[in-house]
């Protein structure tokens, strides 16, 4: 593919970066990114990936836009209340960059459809922008089994965290956390609250990881968990090691198919 004059102007500030150039921009224009959860994390990630010129962006979310979402889910507006999040986000992305091919999946992800969604466009990189543990483990296991890189992230209260999994280059999410906690052990954002801007900070870091992976630039968050505390403004990196006994990516894996864990009752329909 050739970059058009209009694209040269649109992405000029990016193309002049060392390590990107026209060749790198072509990689972005041909890349396919899947975002699961179009909420606090998925909103900024989707908008910045669209602005950067990612060729195809898949959006997965079952929910409709709610008034309480608008404090942090900036891809949606007041006029979108009651509409499917994937459609609201698609319109916003298209308004930012009409060249992006936006694919929508208004579905609750489970063991029966997640692999097929990932395979649908053979996505290059997946963003886990969900807010409940059962789905996070499902995404991790699907990516490990399909050998797909992905970015994990989570936000709650004033804190956030993110890590990146790349097959063969470090631990997966299950290496670190092993199994989902009991459904009542960790409060949801609805119960504990969340500072809205956290989604922007952590979500854009996820978008950054996706862009770096496609371009082959810099150091990814493989082998470490990046944490952020908004009250102290501290970023910390915690080194992680691959668990050789990990049930899904270990030397003798016991998980060879996806598992549906019970989701908290207040979140059974929420992905973002």
C-alpha positions in Angstrom: 0.0 0.0 0.0 1.1 3.6 -0.6 0.6 6.5 1.8 -1.6 9.2 0.2 -0.7 12.9 0.4 -3.6 13.4 2.9 -2.3 10.6 5.1 1.2 12.1 4.9 -0.2 15.4 6.3 -2.4 13.7 8.9 0.4 11.6 10.3 3.3 13.9 9.6 4.2 14.5 13.3 4.4 10.8 13.8 6.1 9.9 10.5 9.0 12.2 11.3 9.8 10.3 14.5 13.0 8.2 14.4 12.0 4.6 14.1 8.6 5.3 12.6 8.8 7.0 9.2 6.7 6.0 6.2 7.5 2.3 6.7 6.3 2.4 10.3 3.1 4.3 9.4 2.3 1.7 6.8 2.6 -1.0 9.5 0.1 0.9 11.6 -2.3 1.4 8.7 -2.2 -2.4 8.1 -2.5 -3.4 11.7 -5.5 -4.8 13.4 -6.2 -4.1 17.1 -9.0 -5.6 19.2 -10.3 -3.7 22.2 -12.4 -5.7 24.7 -14.4 -3.3 26.9 -15.3 0.2 25.6 -15.4 1.9 29.0 -12.9 3.9 31.1 -9.8 2.2 29.6 -11.1 1.3 26.2 -12.4 4.8 25.4 -9.0 6.7 25.4 -7.3 3.7 23.9 -9.7 3.6 21.0 -9.5 7.3 20.3 -5.7 7.5 20.3 -5.3 4.3 18.2 -7.7 5.8 15.7 -5.8 9.1 15.7 -2.5 7.2 15.2 -3.9 5.5 12.0 -4.5 2.0 13.1 -6.1 0.3 10.1 -8.6 -1.9 11.8 -10.0 -1.5 15.3 -12.3 -4.1 16.7 -14.7 -3.1 19.6 -16.2 -5.6 21.9 -18.9 -4.6 24.5 -22.4 -5.7 25.3 -23.5 -2.7 27.3 -25.4 0.5 26.5 -24.2 3.9 27.5 -25.3 5.0 31.0 -25.2 8.4 32.5 -22.8 7.2 35.2 -20.3 6.2 32.4 -19.7 9.7 31.2 -17.5 10.7 34.1 -14.7 8.6 32.5 -15.8 7.0 29.3 -14.9 9.9 27.0 -15.6 8.1 23.7 -19.3 8.5 24.5 -21.4 11.7 24.9 -24.6 12.7 26.7 -26.5 12.2 23.5 -25.4 8.5 23.4 -27.1 7.6 26.7 -29.1 4.4 26.0 -27.3 3.5 22.8 -24.9 0.5 22.4 -21.4 1.4 23.4 -19.9 -0.2 20.3 -22.0 2.0 18.0 -21.4 5.1 20.0 -17.6 4.4 20.0 -17.6 3.6 16.3 -19.2 7.0 15.5 -16.6 8.8 17.6 -13.7 6.9 16.0 -15.0 7.5 12.5 -15.3 11.2 13.3 -11.6 11.2 14.4 -10.4 9.3 11.5 -12.8 8.0 8.7 -10.0 5.8 7.3 -10.2 3.4 10.2 -12.1 0.2 9.6 -14.2 -0.3 12.8 -15.6 -3.7 13.5 -18.2 -4.0 16.3 -19.1 -7.0 18.4 -22.1 -6.3 20.7 -21.6 -9.5 22.7 -20.8 -10.7 26.2 -17.5 -12.5 25.7 -17.4 -16.1 27.0 -15.7 -19.4 26.3 -17.9 -20.0 23.3 -17.2 -16.8 21.3 -13.9 -15.2 22.4 -11.6 -17.3 20.2 -13.8 -16.7 17.2 -13.9 -12.9 17.8 -10.1 -12.8 18.0 -9.8 -15.0 14.9 -12.5 -13.0 13.0 -9.9 -10.5 11.6 -6.8 -12.3 12.9 -6.1 -9.4 15.2 -2.4 -8.5 15.8 -2.8 -7.2 19.4 -5.6 -7.3 22.0 -6.4 -4.8 24.7 -8.0 -6.1 27.9 -10.0 -3.0 29.0 -12.6 -4.9 31.1 -13.3 -4.5 34.7 -14.0 -7.9 36.1 -11.7 -10.8 36.9 -13.5 -13.7 35.2 -13.3 -11.9 31.8 -9.7 -10.9 32.4 -8.7 -14.6 33.0 -10.7 -15.6 29.9 -8.9 -13.0 27.7 -5.5 -14.1 29.1 -6.2 -17.8 28.4 -7.5 -17.2 24.9 -4.5 -15.1 24.0 -2.1 -17.6 25.4 -3.8 -20.5 23.6 -4.0 -18.5 20.3 -0.5 -17.1 20.8 -1.6 -13.5 20.6 0.0 -10.6 22.5 -2.2 -8.5 24.7 -2.2 -5.6 27.2 -3.9 -6.1 30.6 -5.0 -3.2 32.7 -7.2 -2.4 35.6 -8.3 0.7 37.5 -10.0 1.2 40.9 -10.2 4.0 43.3 -7.1 6.1 42.8 -4.9 3.3 41.5 -4.2 1.6 38.2 -2.0 -1.1 36.8 -1.0 -2.6 33.4 1.2 -5.3 32.0 1.9 -6.8 28.5 2.0 -10.4 27.5 3.9 -11.4 24.4 4.1 -15.2 23.6 7.5 -16.5 24.5 8.7 -13.3 26.1 7.5 -13.3 29.7 4.8 -14.3 32.1 1.1 -14.2 31.4 -1.6 -12.8 33.6 -2.3 -16.2 35.1 1.4 -16.6 36.0 1.0 -13.7 38.4 -2.5 -14.0 39.7 -3.2 -17.7 39.1 -7.0 -17.8 39.7 -9.8 -15.2 40.0 -10.6 -14.0 43.5 -14.0 -14.8 45.0 -16.7 -12.7 43.5 -17.3 -10.7 46.7 -13.6 -10.3 47.5 -12.8 -7.2 45.4 -15.3 -4.3 45.0 -16.3 -3.1 41.6 -15.9 0.5 40.4 -19.6 0.9 41.1 -19.1 -0.1 44.7 -15.7 1.5 45.4 -15.6 4.3 42.9 -12.9 5.3 40.5 -11.1 8.6 39.6 -12.2 9.3 36.0 -8.9 10.4 34.7 -7.3 7.1 35.7 -8.9 5.5 32.6 -7.1 8.1 30.4 -3.7 7.6 32.0 -3.8 3.8 32.0 -5.8 3.4 28.8 -3.4 5.5 26.8 -0.5 3.4 28.2 -2.3 0.4 26.7 -2.6 2.2 23.4 1.1 3.0 23.6 2.0 -0.6 24.1 0.0 -1.6 21.1 1.6 0.9 18.9 5.1 0.0 20.1 4.4 -3.7 19.5 3.3 -3.0 15.9 6.3 -0.8 15.2 8.8 -3.0 17.1 10.0 0.0 19.1 11.2 0.4 22.6 10.7 -1.9 25.6 7.3 -3.4 26.3 5.8 -4.1 29.7 6.7 -7.7 29.4 8.0 -9.3 32.6 6.8 -6.4 34.8 3.6 -4.9 36.2 3.4 -1.1 36.0 1.4 0.4 38.9 0.2 4.0 39.3 -1.1 5.9 42.4 -2.8 9.1 41.5 -2.7 10.4 45.1 1.1 10.2 45.3 1.8 10.4 41.5 4.1 7.4 41.8 4.7 5.0 38.9 6.3 1.7 40.0 7.5 -1.3 38.1 7.3 -4.7 39.7 9.4 -7.4 38.1 7.5 -10.5 37.2 8.8 -14.0 36.4 7.2 -16.7 34.3 5.6 -19.4 36.4 6.8 -22.7 34.9 3.9 -24.4 36.7 1.4 -21.9 35.2 -1.9 -23.8 34.3 -2.1 -22.2 30.9 1.4 -21.2 29.7 3.6 -23.4 31.9 5.7 -26.4 30.9 2.8 -28.8 31.6 -0.4 -26.8 31.1 -3.6 -28.2 32.5 -5.8 -25.5 30.9 -6.2 -26.4 27.2 -9.7 -24.8 26.6 -11.4 -21.7 27.9 -13.1 -21.7 31.3 -16.1 -19.5 32.2 -15.8 -18.4 35.8 -18.8 -17.1 37.7 -19.1 -13.3 37.3 -20.3 -11.0 40.1 -24.0 -10.6 39.9 -23.8 -6.8 39.6 -21.5 -7.1 36.6 -22.8 -10.0 34.6 -23.7 -7.6 31.7 -20.8 -5.2 32.1 -17.5 -5.3 30.2 -16.4 -1.7 30.6 
